[in-house]
Amino acid sequence: MNSVTNESDFNVDNGLYVIKFWSTWCQPCKLFAPKVDSLDKEFDNIDFISIDIDQVPSLAQKYKIRSLPTLLIINSGKEVNRIEGVQLIEPMRKILRELSGVKSEAVQLVDVAI
């Protein structure tokens, strides 16, 4: 996961991105981080970006971040989904699979069997 520490290093105009907004003082962020890290490892075709809102408050303001943690899913510069707070990993995985065109394991097994 790439970390952005200033706005000039941030560009999500082309491609599919998951942006994690968090802060060091946020306990739910610490609990949620391993889930996001596991998604980062699972989806090679999606760029994951980490933004500490205390380091880059301008991006938190730009994207109207109101609660932490918040994940933004950006496709070619446009927000396509927002996940606020600590969430279960499966709904997030499903959203990312749909957006990235990755089939679920069950579907892949059926495809192989036919």
All heavy atoms as an XYZ file, in Angstrom:
909
protein
N       0.855     -1.178      0.000
C       0.000      0.000      0.000
C       0.892      1.229      0.000
O       1.795      1.346      0.821
C      -0.905     -0.017      1.227
C      -1.867      1.139      1.249
S      -3.107      1.078      2.560
C      -3.805     -0.531      2.376
N       0.634      2.105     -0.927
C       1.396      3.345     -1.012
C       0.824      4.392     -0.066
O      -0.388      4.523      0.038
C       1.365      3.897     -2.437
C       2.041      2.960     -3.415
O       3.053      2.368     -3.093
N       1.474      2.825     -4.588
N       1.699      5.123      0.585
C       1.268      6.221      1.458
C       1.464      7.548      0.747
O       2.484      7.755      0.098
C       2.082      6.230      2.755
O       1.793      5.097      3.515
N       0.487      8.409      0.892
C       0.571      9.757      0.344
C       0.753     10.715      1.513
O      -0.042     10.714      2.454
C      -0.698     10.112     -0.461
C      -0.723     11.570     -0.829
C      -0.793      9.254     -1.712
N       1.814     11.524      1.454
C       2.087     12.460      2.541
C       1.901     13.912      2.130
O       1.986     14.795      2.970
C       3.516     12.264      3.083
O       4.438     12.389      1.997
C       3.660     10.889      3.730
N       1.652     14.153      0.837
C       1.291     15.507      0.406
C       0.451     15.417     -0.862
O       0.526     14.442     -1.611
C       2.523     16.411      0.214
C       3.457     15.908     -0.839
O       3.076     15.796     -2.004
N       4.673     15.608     -0.442
N      -0.344     16.414     -1.081
C      -1.324     16.392     -2.159
C      -0.677     16.297     -3.543
O      -1.252     15.714     -4.464
C      -2.230     17.621     -2.078
C      -3.445     17.513     -2.951
C      -4.496     18.577     -2.680
O      -4.383     19.314     -1.684
O      -5.437     18.659     -3.479
N       0.518     16.813     -3.702
C       1.171     16.775     -5.010
C       1.545     15.347     -5.438
O       1.746     15.091     -6.624
C       2.408     17.673     -5.024
O       3.369     17.191     -4.117
N       1.614     14.410     -4.489
C       1.909     13.011     -4.809
C       0.654     12.195     -5.114
O       0.738     10.991     -5.317
C       2.638     12.339     -3.636
C       4.017     12.902     -3.414
O       4.587     13.470     -4.362
O       4.523     12.784     -2.281
N      -0.484     12.825     -5.137
C      -1.766     12.129     -5.256
C      -2.343     12.311     -6.656
O      -2.634     13.423     -7.085
C      -2.733     12.691     -4.196
C      -4.056     11.996     -4.168
C      -4.174     10.746     -3.600
C      -5.181     12.602     -4.687
C      -5.403     10.110     -3.556
C      -6.412     11.975     -4.645
C      -6.522     10.720     -4.080
N      -2.495     11.192     -7.378
C      -3.095     11.237     -8.700
C      -3.867      9.942     -8.922
O      -3.279      8.867     -8.979
C      -2.032     11.413     -9.780
C      -2.635     11.508    -11.162
O      -3.827     11.320    -11.361
N      -1.802     11.804    -12.130
N      -5.182     10.061     -9.046
C      -6.034      8.888     -9.266
C      -6.868      9.053    -10.543
O      -7.977      8.551    -10.633
C      -6.949      8.626     -8.041
C      -6.132      8.169     -6.848
C      -7.774      9.849     -7.694
N      -6.305      9.737    -11.517
C      -7.036     10.016    -12.749
C      -7.221      8.786    -13.634
O      -8.208      8.682    -14.342
C      -6.341     11.119    -13.555
C      -6.444     12.467    -12.866
O      -7.357     12.652    -12.040
O      -5.597     13.336    -13.148
N      -6.273      7.875    -13.627
C      -6.342      6.698    -14.498
C      -6.179      5.433    -13.683
O      -5.190      5.269    -12.982
C      -5.225      6.760    -15.560
C      -5.379      7.964    -16.460
O      -6.442      8.179    -17.030
N      -4.336      8.756    -16.557
N      -7.162      4.553    -13.772
C      -7.064      3.273    -13.077
C      -8.065      3.157    -11.946
O      -8.895      4.035    -11.714
N      -7.966      2.043    -11.242
C      -8.861      1.721    -10.138
C      -8.070      1.805     -8.832
O      -6.992      1.205     -8.716
C      -9.436      0.317    -10.333
C     -10.489     -0.176     -9.357
C     -11.700      0.753     -9.296
C     -10.934     -1.581     -9.749
N      -8.605      2.557     -7.876
C      -7.905      2.825     -6.620
C      -8.825      2.610     -5.427
O     -10.017      2.896     -5.489
C      -7.424      4.282     -6.567
C      -6.449      4.640     -7.639
C      -6.894      5.074     -8.883
C      -5.083      4.545     -7.417
C      -5.996      5.395     -9.888
C      -4.180      4.871     -8.416
C      -4.643      5.299     -9.646
O      -3.749      5.616    -10.627
N      -8.232      2.158     -4.334
C      -8.880      2.167     -3.027
C      -8.042      3.092     -2.161
O      -6.832      2.896     -2.001
C      -8.948      0.767     -2.392
C      -9.482      0.851     -0.970
C      -9.811     -0.161     -3.235
N      -8.682      4.116     -1.635
C      -7.987      5.092     -0.800
C      -8.479      4.935      0.631
O      -9.672      5.062      0.899
C      -8.227      6.525     -1.296
C      -7.825      6.621     -2.760
C      -7.460      7.526     -0.444
C      -8.382      7.823     -3.461
N      -7.539      4.637      1.511
C      -7.870      4.474      2.930
C      -7.521      5.774      3.650
O      -6.367      6.179      3.703
C      -7.083      3.304      3.525
C      -7.303      3.135      5.024
C      -6.500      1.992      5.587
C      -5.053      2.358      5.718
N      -4.250      1.375      6.461
N      -8.540      6.442      4.191
C      -8.335      7.619      5.036
C      -8.374      7.148      6.480
O      -9.303      6.452      6.888
C      -9.430      8.660      4.790
C      -9.296      9.376      3.480
C      -9.934      8.897      2.349
C      -8.528     10.522      3.371
C      -9.812      9.553      1.130
C      -8.396     11.189      2.166
C      -9.047     10.706      1.037
N      -7.376      7.550      7.247
C      -7.228      7.083      8.622
C      -6.438      8.106      9.423
O      -6.023      9.124      8.898
C      -6.510      5.729      8.630
C      -5.107      5.832      8.135
C      -4.709      5.946      6.828
C      -3.930      5.900      8.917
N      -3.343      6.061      6.753
C      -2.832      6.036      8.028
C      -3.667      5.863     10.275
C      -1.519      6.128      8.466
C      -2.364      5.950     10.705
C      -1.305      6.069      9.803
N      -6.212      7.796     10.687
C      -5.366      8.628     11.531
C      -4.727      7.763     12.617
O      -5.282      6.732     13.008
C      -6.183      9.744     12.183
O      -5.327     10.561     12.960
N      -3.595      8.197     13.113
C      -2.878      7.427     14.138
C      -3.651      7.348     15.452
O      -3.491      6.387     16.200
C      -1.490      8.038     14.418
O      -1.652      9.402     14.805
C      -0.598      7.955     13.195
N      -4.492      8.327     15.742
C      -5.236      8.339     16.998
C      -6.548      7.546     16.916
O      -7.250      7.381     17.900
C      -5.536      9.771     17.438
C      -6.094     10.640     16.352
C      -5.399     11.535     15.588
C      -7.449     10.691     15.893
N      -6.237     12.137     14.680
C      -7.515     11.642     14.844
C      -8.621     10.038     16.257
C      -8.685     11.944     14.160
C      -9.795     10.345     15.576
C      -9.820     11.286     14.549
N      -6.888      7.041     15.759
C      -8.168      6.362     15.514
C      -8.059      4.870     15.822
O      -7.426      4.123     15.069
C      -8.582      6.600     14.060
S      -9.993      5.627     13.524
N      -8.666      4.427     16.919
C      -8.626      3.013     17.291
C      -9.338      2.120     16.276
O      -8.814      1.063     15.921
C      -9.203      2.810     18.699
C      -8.322      3.351     19.795
C      -6.937      2.734     19.790
O      -6.760      1.538     19.642
N      -5.922      3.589     19.917
N     -10.535      2.482     15.784
C     -11.153      1.641     14.748
C     -10.280      1.508     13.497
O     -10.279      0.458     12.853
C     -12.466      2.368     14.434
C     -12.780      3.110     15.682
C     -11.438      3.544     16.226
N      -9.522      2.542     13.177
C      -8.607      2.473     12.026
C      -7.569      1.376     12.227
O      -7.231      0.642     11.296
C      -7.901      3.808     11.810
S      -8.996      5.169     11.384
N      -7.067      1.266     13.457
C      -6.063      0.248     13.763
C      -6.654     -1.152     13.653
O      -5.992     -2.087     13.196
C      -5.485      0.488     15.158
C      -4.665      1.754     15.235
C      -4.200      2.027     16.642
C      -3.491      3.378     16.698
N      -3.068      3.727     18.041
N      -7.912     -1.311     14.059
C      -8.578     -2.607     13.952
C      -8.871     -2.970     12.497
O      -8.835     -4.132     12.116
C      -9.889     -2.589     14.744
C      -9.780     -2.447     16.255
C     -11.150     -2.248     16.874
C      -9.093     -3.671     16.846
N      -9.169     -1.973     11.698
C      -9.584     -2.166     10.311
C      -8.392     -2.359      9.363
O      -8.521     -2.981      8.310
C     -10.409     -0.947      9.892
C     -11.219     -1.130      8.649
C     -12.066     -2.204      8.491
C     -11.144     -0.195      7.637
C     -12.824     -2.358      7.349
C     -11.902     -0.335      6.488
C     -12.741     -1.416      6.345
N      -7.242     -1.851      9.730
C      -6.064     -1.865      8.853
C      -5.699     -3.260      8.333
O      -5.424     -3.402      7.135
C      -4.876     -1.224      9.558
N      -5.701     -4.310      9.155
C      -5.352     -5.631      8.613
C      -6.319     -6.114      7.530
O      -5.910     -6.802      6.594
C      -5.390     -6.549      9.838
C      -5.199     -5.640     11.008
C      -5.838     -4.343     10.615
N      -7.596     -5.755      7.635
C      -8.561     -6.143      6.612
C      -8.229     -5.473      5.283
O      -8.248     -6.106      4.232
C      -9.981     -5.746      7.028
C     -10.530     -6.526      8.179
C     -11.927     -6.074      8.505
C     -12.489     -6.838      9.673
N     -13.868     -6.451      9.955
N      -7.917     -4.191      5.343
C      -7.581     -3.457      4.126
C      -6.272     -3.987      3.549
O      -6.150     -4.156      2.329
C      -7.507     -1.944      4.400
C      -7.131     -1.183      3.137
C      -8.834     -1.432      4.946
N      -5.319     -4.283      4.405
C      -4.046     -4.844      3.945
C      -4.255     -6.178      3.225
O      -3.608     -6.453      2.219
C      -3.074     -5.025      5.106
C      -2.565     -3.700      5.663
O      -2.686     -2.672      4.967
O      -2.073     -3.701      6.801
N      -5.174     -6.995      3.734
C      -5.431     -8.288      3.092
C      -6.060     -8.089      1.705
O      -5.755     -8.827      0.768
C      -6.304     -9.183      3.968
O      -7.625     -8.707      4.035
N      -6.917     -7.087      1.567
C      -7.490     -6.786      0.251
C      -6.414     -6.285     -0.706
O      -6.416     -6.633     -1.890
C      -8.609     -5.754      0.372
C      -9.891     -6.222      1.051
C     -10.845     -5.051      1.235
C     -10.546     -7.341      0.272
N      -5.507     -5.484     -0.190
C      -4.404     -4.975     -1.006
C      -3.585     -6.140     -1.573
O      -3.215     -6.140     -2.748
C      -3.535     -4.042     -0.163
C      -2.392     -3.414     -0.937
O      -2.416     -3.413     -2.186
O      -1.462     -2.907     -0.295
N      -3.335     -7.141     -0.765
C      -2.566     -8.302     -1.215
C      -3.367     -9.157     -2.204
O      -2.804     -9.779     -3.096
C      -2.143     -9.136     -0.013
C      -1.112     -8.449      0.850
C      -0.812     -9.231      2.097
C       0.123     -8.414      2.985
N       0.174     -8.919      4.336
N      -4.677     -9.182     -2.032
C      -5.538    -10.022     -2.870
C      -5.750     -9.440     -4.272
O      -5.835    -10.184     -5.245
C      -6.891    -10.188     -2.177
C      -7.861    -11.066     -2.911
C      -9.158    -11.259     -2.152
O      -9.204    -11.011     -0.926
O     -10.139    -11.657     -2.796
N      -5.853     -8.125     -4.379
C      -6.187     -7.480     -5.648
C      -4.968     -6.777     -6.236
O      -4.727     -5.601     -5.991
C      -7.341     -6.487     -5.455
C      -8.651     -7.141     -5.158
C      -9.061     -7.345     -3.851
C      -9.475     -7.568     -6.185
C     -10.265     -7.960     -3.569
C     -10.682     -8.189     -5.925
C     -11.086     -8.392     -4.613
N      -4.223     -7.515     -7.067
C      -3.030     -6.949     -7.696
C      -3.358     -5.865     -8.713
O      -2.534     -5.012     -9.001
C      -2.229     -8.045     -8.400
C      -1.654     -9.059     -7.429
O      -1.431     -8.692     -6.254
O      -1.427    -10.205     -7.838
N      -4.559     -5.909     -9.271
C      -4.938     -4.967    -10.324
C      -5.565     -3.681     -9.787
O      -6.044     -2.862    -10.563
C      -5.887     -5.644    -11.311
C      -7.150     -6.162    -10.629
O      -7.174     -6.386     -9.430
N      -8.190     -6.364    -11.405
N      -5.570     -3.501     -8.468
C      -6.104     -2.289     -7.843
C      -4.984     -1.651     -7.028
O      -4.288     -2.330     -6.283
C      -7.306     -2.603     -6.923
C      -8.429     -3.262     -7.730
C      -7.811     -1.324     -6.249
C      -9.597     -3.732     -6.872
N      -4.820     -0.343     -7.185
C      -3.821      0.377     -6.394
C      -4.452      0.840     -5.081
O      -5.482      1.527     -5.092
C      -3.301      1.593     -7.166
C      -2.429      1.188     -8.338
O      -1.619      0.264     -8.174
O      -2.573      1.794     -9.411
N      -3.829      0.479     -3.984
C      -4.294      0.878     -2.658
C      -3.411      2.017     -2.164
O      -2.185      1.946     -2.246
C      -4.232     -0.296     -1.687
C      -5.354     -1.280     -1.857
C      -5.409     -2.114     -2.960
C      -6.368     -1.358     -0.918
C      -6.437     -3.027     -3.126
C      -7.410     -2.258     -1.070
C      -7.453     -3.096     -2.184
N      -4.057      3.062     -1.652
C      -3.359      4.256     -1.176
C      -3.806      4.545      0.250
O      -4.994      4.495      0.558
C      -3.672      5.466     -2.078
C      -3.203      5.195     -3.509
C      -3.032      6.737     -1.529
C      -3.650      6.241     -4.510
N      -2.853      4.866      1.086
C      -3.121      5.191      2.482
C      -2.875      6.683      2.709
O      -1.813      7.192      2.348
C      -2.193      4.360      3.367
O      -2.330      4.720      4.712
N      -3.861      7.350      3.324
C      -3.729      8.779      3.611
C      -4.074      9.034      5.074
O      -5.203      8.803      5.511
C      -4.646      9.634      2.706
C      -4.263      9.426      1.238
C      -4.569     11.104      3.105
C      -5.169     10.137      0.259
N      -3.090      9.511      5.812
C      -3.306      9.945      7.193
C      -3.892     11.356      7.117
O      -3.249     12.277      6.610
C      -1.980      9.940      7.947
C      -2.099     10.355      9.402
O      -3.084     11.030      9.770
O      -1.184     10.030     10.174
N      -5.105     11.519      7.609
C      -5.790     12.813      7.460
C      -5.079     13.946      8.186
O      -5.275     15.111      7.848
C      -7.268     12.750      7.898
C      -7.390     12.442      9.392
C      -8.040     11.745      7.064
C      -8.729     12.790      9.970
N      -4.255     13.617      9.168
C      -3.510     14.658      9.874
C      -2.308     15.137      9.056
O      -1.850     16.253      9.240
C      -3.056     14.158     11.248
C      -4.238     13.901     12.168
O      -5.213     14.681     12.117
O      -4.199     12.915     12.923
N      -1.808     14.297      8.165
C      -0.688     14.690      7.303
C      -1.159     15.429      6.052
O      -0.465     16.299      5.548
C       0.122     13.466      6.883
C       0.950     12.888      7.986
C       1.827     11.760      7.472
O       1.683     11.275      6.360
N       2.766     11.339      8.314
N      -2.327     15.033      5.524
C      -2.838     15.637      4.287
C      -4.313     16.024      4.488
O      -5.212     15.449      3.887
C      -2.692     14.676      3.081
C      -2.854     15.446      1.775
C      -1.370     13.945      3.094
N      -4.565     17.014      5.345
C      -5.957     17.397      5.620
C      -6.683     17.940      4.382
O      -7.907     17.831      4.288
C      -5.836     18.455      6.715
C      -4.437     18.945      6.642
C      -3.618     17.814      6.113
N      -5.948     18.479      3.431
C      -6.592     19.026      2.220
C      -7.300     17.929      1.429
O      -8.381     18.164      0.879
C      -5.563     19.739      1.344
O      -4.535     18.838      0.956
N      -6.743     16.732      1.384
C      -7.409     15.638      0.678
C      -8.625     15.137      1.449
O      -9.640     14.784      0.852
C      -6.429     14.495      0.409
C      -5.395     14.771     -0.673
C      -4.386     13.633     -0.765
C      -6.061     15.010     -2.022
N      -8.531     15.124      2.771
C      -9.687     14.750      3.583
C     -10.831     15.739      3.373
O     -11.999     15.343      3.273
C      -9.303     14.682      5.055
N     -10.499     17.014      3.250
C     -11.523     18.025      2.986
C     -12.076     17.889      1.577
O     -13.287     17.964      1.362
C     -10.948     19.421      3.191
C     -10.649     19.738      4.634
C      -9.881     21.037      4.802
O      -9.355     21.606      3.865
N      -9.826     21.504      6.051
N     -11.198     17.682      0.615
C     -11.623     17.550     -0.783
C     -12.634     16.423     -0.952
O     -13.615     16.561     -1.681
C     -10.401     17.298     -1.671
C     -10.731     17.064     -3.128
C      -9.490     16.816     -3.948
C      -9.829     16.552     -5.399
N      -8.632     16.337     -6.211
N     -12.405     15.305     -0.278
C     -13.286     14.141     -0.410
C     -14.357     14.061      0.683
O     -15.045     13.062      0.804
C     -12.456     12.855     -0.460
C     -11.739     12.709     -1.772
C     -10.393     13.038     -1.888
C     -12.411     12.280     -2.915
C      -9.730     12.921     -3.106
C     -11.759     12.169     -4.131
C     -10.424     12.491     -4.219
O      -9.777     12.378     -5.429
N     -14.457     15.132      1.469
C     -15.506     15.245      2.500
C     -15.515     14.030      3.439
O     -16.550     13.408      3.664
C     -16.868     15.449      1.848
C     -16.945     16.729      1.048
C     -18.300     16.895      0.396
C     -18.455     18.241     -0.233
N     -17.931     18.418     -1.538
N     -14.344     13.749      3.989
C     -14.218     12.643      4.937
C     -14.776     13.101      6.280
O     -14.304     14.066      6.862
C     -12.747     12.199      5.068
C     -12.182     11.800      3.710
C     -12.610     11.073      6.088
C     -12.947     10.706      2.985
N     -15.801     12.398      6.751
C     -16.487     12.775      7.989
C     -16.303     11.765      9.112
O     -16.576     12.060     10.268
C     -17.989     12.944      7.729
C     -18.319     13.971      6.670
C     -18.157     15.368      7.209
N     -18.498     16.342      6.186
C     -17.662     17.218      5.659
N     -16.422     17.246      6.057
N     -18.035     18.057      4.737
N     -15.893     10.545      8.753
C     -15.666      9.525      9.784
C     -14.470      8.676      9.375
O     -14.112      8.610      8.205
C     -16.914      8.660      9.972
O     -17.205      7.939      8.794
N     -13.877      8.052     10.379
C     -12.699      7.220     10.145
C     -12.948      5.825     10.682
O     -13.626      5.685     11.699
C     -11.478      7.820     10.828
C     -11.000      9.162     10.296
C      -9.824      9.652     11.118
C     -10.650      9.100      8.827
N     -12.415      4.833     10.042
C     -11.758      4.885      8.747
C     -12.779      5.062      7.627
O     -13.949      4.709      7.788
C     -11.080      3.520      8.639
C     -11.948      2.616      9.454
C     -12.468      3.463     10.583
N     -12.340      5.576      6.516
C     -13.153      5.666      5.310
C     -12.339      5.135      4.145
O     -11.174      5.493      3.981
C     -13.584      7.118      5.018
O     -14.475      7.554      6.047
C     -14.294      7.229      3.674
N     -12.968      4.277      3.351
C     -12.366      3.805      2.112
C     -13.129      4.421      0.954
O     -14.354      4.363      0.912
C     -12.463      2.284      1.986
C     -11.708      1.423      2.962
C     -11.929     -0.049      2.640
C     -10.233      1.737      2.940
N     -12.406      5.003      0.038
C     -13.000      5.500     -1.200
C     -12.531      4.595     -2.318
O     -11.343      4.276     -2.416
C     -12.545      6.921     -1.513
C     -12.991      8.037     -0.600
C     -12.513      9.373     -1.156
C     -14.486      8.049     -0.444
N     -13.453      4.207     -3.158
C     -13.099      3.463     -4.356
C     -13.238      4.428     -5.517
O     -14.310      4.981     -5.750
C     -13.975      2.217     -4.526
C     -13.849      1.325     -3.282
C     -13.587      1.462     -5.793
C     -14.803      0.162     -3.250
N     -12.122      4.664     -6.198
C     -12.054      5.651     -7.275
C     -11.728      4.909     -8.568
O     -10.766      4.136     -8.620
C     -10.946      6.696     -7.007
C     -11.108      7.333     -5.631
C     -10.860      7.705     -8.135
C     -11.985      8.520     -5.549
N     -12.518      5.160     -9.593
C     -12.261      4.570    -10.902
C     -12.100      5.694    -11.909
O     -13.034      6.479    -12.126
C     -13.401      3.633    -11.303
C     -13.056      2.761    -12.481
O     -11.944      2.801    -13.000
N     -14.010      1.957    -12.913
N     -10.919      5.807    -12.483
C     -10.600      6.852    -13.473
C     -10.973      8.242    -12.972
O     -11.608      9.024    -13.679
C     -11.284      6.547    -14.796
O     -10.797      5.330    -15.318
N     -10.602      8.521    -11.724
C     -10.789      9.843    -11.153
C     -12.144     10.116    -10.535
O     -12.345     11.162     -9.930
N     -13.084      9.168    -10.634
C     -14.433      9.381    -10.091
C     -14.709      8.413     -8.946
O     -14.425      7.221     -9.041
C     -15.483      9.190    -11.182
C     -15.372     10.210    -12.281
C     -16.428     10.018    -13.321
C     -16.216     11.062    -14.414
N     -17.077     10.858    -15.544
N     -15.285      8.956     -7.880
C     -15.668      8.115     -6.746
C     -16.829      7.226     -7.161
O     -17.856      7.708     -7.622
C     -16.077      8.988     -5.555
C     -16.457      8.188     -4.335
C     -16.858      9.032     -3.147
O     -16.410     10.195     -3.025
O     -17.635      8.529     -2.316
N     -16.655      5.908     -6.991
C     -17.712      4.963     -7.345
C     -18.312      4.269     -6.126
O     -19.387      3.685     -6.228
C     -17.239      3.911     -8.376
C     -16.896      4.571     -9.697
C     -16.062      3.117     -7.853
N     -17.612      4.347     -5.002
C     -18.148      3.760     -3.778
C     -17.404      4.327     -2.586
O     -16.248      4.733     -2.696
C     -18.013      2.232     -3.802
C     -19.061      1.552     -2.971
O     -19.364      1.989     -1.864
N     -19.631      0.485     -3.496
N     -18.089      4.337     -1.453
C     -17.528      4.853     -0.205
C     -17.936      3.901      0.905
O     -19.100      3.541      1.029
C     -18.081      6.253      0.064
C     -17.608      6.877      1.361
C     -18.203      8.261      1.535
N     -17.632      9.166      0.556
C     -16.935     10.255      0.851
N     -16.746     10.581      2.113
N     -16.449     11.024     -0.093
N     -16.956      3.501      1.693
C     -17.202      2.606      2.816
C     -16.709      3.324      4.062
O     -15.514      3.611      4.186
C     -16.477      1.265      2.614
C     -16.968      0.607      1.323
C     -16.665      0.360      3.818
C     -16.081     -0.474      0.791
N     -17.633      3.626      4.971
C     -17.284      4.379      6.172
C     -17.361      3.480      7.391
O     -18.280      2.680      7.524
C     -18.217      5.572      6.339
C     -18.077      6.580      5.210
C     -19.048      7.734      5.337
O     -20.212      7.506      5.724
O     -18.637      8.862      5.047
N     -16.381      3.635      8.278
C     -16.364      2.862      9.510
C     -15.813      1.462      9.283
O     -15.484      1.068      8.173
N     -15.731      0.716     10.368
C     -15.249     -0.659     10.305
C     -16.363     -1.514      9.715
O     -17.486     -1.497     10.204
C     -14.852     -1.162     11.712
C     -14.465     -2.619     11.675
C     -13.717     -0.307     12.268
N     -16.036     -2.245      8.668
C     -17.019     -3.061      7.963
C     -16.520     -4.494      7.839
O     -15.332     -4.766      7.988
C     -17.255     -2.493      6.554
C     -17.765     -1.080      6.529
C     -19.189     -0.965      6.990
O     -20.004     -1.849      6.745
N     -19.511      0.113      7.682
N     -17.437     -5.381      7.500
C     -17.050     -6.755      7.203
C     -16.279     -6.776      5.894
O     -16.534     -5.974      4.987
C     -18.283     -7.642      7.089
C     -19.115     -7.799      8.356
C     -20.384     -8.573      8.063
C     -18.302     -8.490      9.448
N     -15.374     -7.703      5.764
C     -14.513     -7.750      4.588
C     -15.225     -8.305      3.352
O     -14.952     -7.887      2.228
C     -13.218     -8.530      4.895
C     -12.183     -8.216      3.833
C     -13.477    -10.007      5.012
C     -10.798     -8.653      4.204
N     -16.159     -9.228      3.501
C     -16.794     -9.849      2.335
C     -17.561     -8.872      1.442
O     -17.422     -8.935      0.227
C     -17.697    -11.012      2.751
C     -16.933    -12.301      2.984
C     -16.000    -12.687      1.843
O     -16.423    -12.673      0.677
O     -14.828    -12.989      2.129
N     -18.375     -7.959      1.995
C     -19.029     -6.992      1.104
C     -18.026     -6.118      0.342
O     -18.230     -5.812     -0.840
C     -19.888     -6.147      2.050
C     -20.142     -7.036      3.219
C     -18.883     -7.852      3.362
N     -16.932     -5.755      0.999
C     -15.903     -4.965      0.318
C     -15.254     -5.781     -0.793
O     -15.032     -5.288     -1.890
C     -14.827     -4.511      1.305
C     -15.306     -3.475      2.268
S     -13.968     -2.833      3.287
C     -13.491     -4.270      4.218
N     -14.965     -7.037     -0.509
C     -14.358     -7.920     -1.501
C     -15.275     -8.053     -2.715
O     -14.819     -8.013     -3.860
C     -14.080     -9.278     -0.874
C     -13.387    -10.246     -1.820
C     -13.043    -11.558     -1.142
N     -11.845    -11.368     -0.336
C     -11.762    -11.633      0.960
N     -12.796    -12.099      1.621
N     -10.636    -11.440      1.611
N     -16.563     -8.200     -2.482
C     -17.523     -8.341     -3.574
C     -17.533     -7.087     -4.454
O     -17.510     -7.178     -5.683
C     -18.918     -8.607     -3.017
C     -19.956     -8.810     -4.083
C     -21.319     -9.090     -3.504
C     -22.297     -9.269     -4.647
N     -23.656     -9.061     -4.260
N     -17.554     -5.920     -3.832
C     -17.537     -4.659     -4.578
C     -16.270     -4.563     -5.423
O     -16.328     -4.228     -6.611
C     -17.628     -3.457     -3.605
C     -18.999     -3.398     -2.954
C     -17.316     -2.145     -4.329
C     -19.081     -2.461     -1.758
N     -15.130     -4.886     -4.843
C     -13.862     -4.796     -5.569
C     -13.798     -5.815     -6.704
O     -13.275     -5.517     -7.779
C     -12.687     -4.968     -4.609
C     -12.534     -3.847     -3.587
C     -11.417     -4.165     -2.611
C     -12.308     -2.507     -4.258
N     -14.335     -7.006     -6.492
C     -14.369     -8.004     -7.563
C     -15.205     -7.507     -8.738
O     -14.824     -7.660     -9.890
C     -14.926     -9.329     -7.048
C     -13.928    -10.122     -6.271
C     -14.504    -11.456     -5.855
N     -13.501    -12.224     -5.144
C     -13.778    -13.057     -4.170
N     -15.029    -13.253     -3.788
N     -12.810    -13.722     -3.580
N     -16.365     -6.933     -8.424
C     -17.235     -6.433     -9.488
C     -16.562     -5.313    -10.281
O     -16.596     -5.301    -11.508
C     -18.555     -5.939     -8.902
C     -19.438     -7.053     -8.387
C     -20.643     -6.544     -7.607
O     -20.825     -5.312     -7.478
O     -21.405     -7.395     -7.105
N     -15.939     -4.392     -9.572
C     -15.312     -3.259    -10.245
C     -14.073     -3.645    -11.036
O     -13.777     -3.057    -12.075
C     -14.953     -2.173     -9.230
C     -16.134     -1.431     -8.620
C     -15.672     -0.565     -7.459
C     -16.828     -0.584     -9.666
N     -13.340     -4.634    -10.534
C     -12.083     -5.002    -11.194
C     -12.252     -6.119    -12.216
O     -11.308     -6.446    -12.929
C     -11.043     -5.406    -10.154
O     -11.424     -6.611     -9.522
N     -13.441     -6.719    -12.262
C     -13.666     -7.791    -13.216
C     -13.123     -9.135    -12.773
O     -13.038    -10.057    -13.558
N     -12.777     -9.268    -11.488
C     -12.270    -10.529    -10.954
C     -13.454    -11.398    -10.565
O     -14.358    -10.959     -9.865
C     -11.352    -10.281     -9.729
C     -10.965    -11.587     -9.067
C     -10.136     -9.486    -10.153
N     -13.438    -12.637    -11.030
C     -14.510    -13.570    -10.691
C     -14.295    -14.111     -9.288
O     -13.169    -14.229     -8.825
C     -14.524    -14.740    -11.670
C     -14.860    -14.351    -13.087
C     -14.841    -15.564    -13.961
C     -15.183    -15.186    -15.392
N     -15.202    -16.371    -16.257
N     -15.388    -14.481     -8.631
C     -15.265    -15.107     -7.313
C     -14.725    -16.519     -7.479
O     -14.814    -17.122     -8.552
C     -16.622    -15.140     -6.603
O     -17.469    -16.064     -7.234
N     -14.183    -17.082     -6.430
C     -13.608    -18.418     -6.490
C     -14.654    -19.449     -6.889
O     -14.379    -20.372     -7.653
C     -12.982    -18.793     -5.144
C     -11.730    -17.995     -4.850
C     -11.163    -18.298     -3.483
O     -11.431    -19.389     -2.965
O     -10.452    -17.447     -2.943
N     -15.878    -19.311     -6.397
C     -16.940    -20.262     -6.726
C     -17.227    -20.243     -8.221
O     -17.377    -21.289     -8.853
C     -18.200    -19.943     -5.924
N     -17.300    -19.088     -8.802
C     -17.566    -18.968    -10.233
C     -16.400    -19.560    -11.017
O     -16.601    -20.265    -12.001
C     -17.815    -17.500    -10.630
C     -17.896    -17.352    -12.129
C     -19.088    -17.001     -9.976
N     -15.183    -19.312    -10.586
C     -14.022    -19.856    -11.277
C     -14.041    -21.382    -11.262
O     -13.716    -22.017    -12.245
C     -12.736    -19.339    -10.637
C     -12.483    -17.883    -10.961
C     -11.255    -17.340    -10.252
O     -10.771    -17.930     -9.291
N     -10.759    -16.219    -10.717
N     -14.444    -21.989    -10.152
C     -14.508    -23.451    -10.070
C     -15.537    -23.994    -11.021
O     -15.303    -25.004    -11.679
C     -14.809    -23.883     -8.630
C     -13.705    -23.637     -7.602
C     -14.192    -24.020     -6.211
C     -12.443    -24.400     -7.966
N     -16.684    -23.350    -11.131
C     -17.729    -23.781    -12.066
C     -17.205    -23.672    -13.489
O     -17.376    -24.570    -14.307
C     -19.016    -22.956    -11.885
C     -20.001    -23.225    -12.990
C     -19.636    -23.272    -10.532
N     -16.523    -22.584    -13.807
C     -15.982    -22.390    -15.159
C     -14.983    -23.484    -15.511
O     -14.956    -23.983    -16.636
C     -15.296    -21.026    -15.287
C     -16.290    -19.880    -15.308
O     -17.491    -20.153    -15.496
O     -15.857    -18.729    -15.118
N     -14.166    -23.899    -14.581
C     -13.158    -24.924    -14.822
C     -13.823    -26.293    -15.007
O     -13.407    -27.083    -15.843
C     -12.138    -24.967    -13.655
C     -11.216    -26.154    -13.774
C     -11.335    -23.660    -13.633
N     -14.884    -26.551    -14.240
C     -15.546    -27.850    -14.284
C     -16.308    -28.068    -15.597
O     -16.518    -29.190    -16.009
C     -16.488    -27.994    -13.100
N     -16.719    -27.022    -16.261
C     -17.523    -27.160    -17.474
C     -16.701    -27.428    -18.683
O     -15.677    -27.107    -18.958
C     -18.408    -25.915    -17.682
C     -19.419    -25.871    -16.565
C     -19.082    -25.935    -19.025
C     -20.306    -24.669    -16.572
